[in-house]
Amino acid sequence: MADQMAETANPVQPVLEQVSPATAAKAENSERNGAVATMDQVSTSLLSQKKRTHSEVKADEDQSHAKRVKGVAPVKAEYLVFPAGKGTEGTARGGVHDDDAAEAGDDRYKKVDARDARDNRQGKGNWKDKKSKGKGGQNTSRSFGSSRDKLQLCNSRAFHNEFSPKDCPFGDKCRLEHDLRKYLEKGKRGDLSTFGGQCPIYEARGSCHLGWKCRFAGSHSEEKELEGGRKELVLVEDAGRKSQFAETGEEGEFGVVNILPKGQRIDLSKRKTKTPKSDAYIEWVNENMDAEREHFDKKDDERHDNAAQYIEPPFRPSEKRRIYYGPETPILAPLTTQGNLPFRRLCVELGAQVTWSEMAMGLPLIQGERSEWALMKAHESEISPPKFESKNTLVQGYDNSRDLKFGAQIAANKPWLATKTVEILTALCPHLRAIDLNCGCPIELVCEKGSGSALLDAPSKLENILRGMNHVSDATPITVKIRMGTKDSMPTANKLIKRLVLGGYEAIESGKGTAGVAAITLHGRSKQQRYTRSADWSYIADCAALINRLKRDKSEVTDTVREADQRDVANDGHVYFVGNGDCYSHVDYFSHLQEAKVDSVMVARGALIKPWIFEEISTGQYLDKSSTERLEYIEKFAKFGLQTWGSDEMGIGTTRRFLLEWLSFSCRYVPTGLLEYLPPNIQDRAPTFKGRNELETLMASENYKDWIKISEMFLGPAHPDFKFEPKHKSNAYDRDNMQAEG
């Protein structure tokens, strides 16, 4: 597929001499401007206020007819659109993108969530009172309506032939439909003709676990004539294909790993699942707390004499599986809402070598919440080894055949919660590359509980959390993702990195050892900055240099009482360092590797806008994807979505919702062939433009109604009760009058 795409893409286009990401980050000092006029008018107004970079000067020398402007996508003049009545003035598309809203666009971040139900069962509140409070938190006004059949078919009929149903356990009291023909005629919408009328689930597995509820039921059913002339509706299976895809879980999923059976979820919810390692570790921490406090109250010459009083931990971390990061391992970031299995599966096909789950909250995981455990599911393509060409530092003992792509990211605010979450994950999810602690999420509803970015201001607590995670994770490595700090102009990541690599003062003095992380990822923005302005790659470069110095200076503590116990050191003592922020092309990727000296680069919004960025990194060139090629990716996502969430009415509704979430990002893409200059910039806003054909223009639309039209090409007409409200308020406008809705 990748070779075919590369052949159909336009030839490599010339790239201007690059400005280093560090220089570009320092040069950007102001917010993006609002609406833009013609390219010349924009150039005059902005360049009078901003210092011009070297590449802009070179562009002026080579192209005297136009100037590149920082913050504005340089769309060729012939593709610019000037709305009627606007004269020669252009109109900016959508204003500033509200990526903060995208970050908080999940129901799990509401003030009222599924965890309240546990308190209600224990009599800690009135259920009706809690329900009457309505929605709270961020992005809670979004509604997706419903996608249900007009008549609900009873499961005693849904998966069986017409004349051989199961007995309904509710008998005459059942309120669901039992007449199969009535249901097919009046209860559900007609079969879809997309994908050639073939059910994606049946096509892959040889059977469809949704039976008559499937919107492609005609492709795996038939009407048989029986003796006496009676006709029966029967479901059919392909025995050959079915034998190749044995079901891996109770939900009938195939090609999916890390599925938690219902029984184990119930055991978690009833607290029947024990965590002996975590209990022993927390007990050890508590026993040593008083002794440690007394130790630091004593004079220096008395501390060494009392060292023998410390109680050895009940166990040490086992031999961790080695991991590897290098130029050949581009990383797909943990993505809120859009980091779902179908999208990750698409990115892996296009070249992503490491993937992460969406951030999962620790408490719902240990309570067995089904929605949270769904985030741990991975496709079989994600458990294959990442690409390995030994282009970077190789840790002794690394075995690429034991490595895999998919890892889990969690959020926790206390050592006991983090350790219990990790112990349960390693016990119940056998296919994890690593477990990452999120210390970068800026969402207030997460931070106010002490998770996410709030941990950046509690370095000792963070170190203790990571140390505990390492003690209970068996062979699974522990990693951490952080931001520059919590406040603008006050970065603290450099101090935190030193603590995580060498251990804090208290840990060194008391002999606890290092936190044992195998890798650190740094997002080049602060919590306060969120997604405004460019990521500071100059600071990322400084932190990368710091880690290299720490590795060299580590010899200073070797062969002393302060030397870290090798049983506490992960990845043979080598800590990989990954940079994150504003990677939008292969040029960005390799520039960050070369100039910031990071081991690899994590891609987030760049992958949402154009998931083939991983293919560009692999081929080392810009790929001017045609609208037809981009539509093929949408078709793949739709098929993957149906295989993940189901091909019945509800599954199609879920697939449509997440497809629209993705299209709210992909509409930002400006085709390479429409640009006056390269490279493109993720922070650039494009003026209103038209594509090279109608489909390309449609795919560039910021009107969510056009996104629904695109979804209907593969998922059929939307359900009458289906609703979609964009996370980005700037996208919710009517195409005719360009006015914001709501």
Secondary structure, DSSP 8 states (H G I E B T S, - for coil): -HHHHHHHS-----------HHHHHHH--S---SS---HHHHHHHHHTTS---HHHHHHHHH-TT----TTB--B-GGGB---TTSTT---BSSSS--HHHHHT-SGGGSSS-THHHHHHHTTSS-HHHHHHT---STTTT---B----SS-B-HHHHTS-TTS----TTGGG--SB--HHHIIIIIS-----GGGG--HHHHHHSS-TTGGGSTTGGGGEEEEE-GGG-EEEEE---HHHHHHS---STT---SEE----HHHHHHHHTT-S--HHHHHHHHHHHHHHHHHHHHHHS-HHHHGGGGGGS---S------------TT--EE---TTT--HHHHHHHHHTT--BEE---EEHHHHHTT-HHHHGGG-EEGGGGS-------S---TT--GGG--SEEEEEE-SSHHHHHHHHHHHHHH----S-EEEEE----HHHHTTT-GGGGGG-HHHHHHHHHHHHHH-TTS-EEEEEES-SSTT---HHHHHHHHHH--HHHHHHT------SEEEEESS-TTTTTSS---HHHHHHHHHHHHHHHHHGGGGTTSTTS--GGG-SGGG--EEEEES---SHHHHHHIIIII--SEEEESHHHHH-TTHHHHHHHTS-----HHHHHHHHHHHHHHHHHHH-SSHHHHHHHHHHHHHHHHHHTT---GGGBSSSS--TT-B-BSB--SSHHHHHHT---HHHHHHHHHHHH-S--TTB----SSGGG-B-TTT--B--
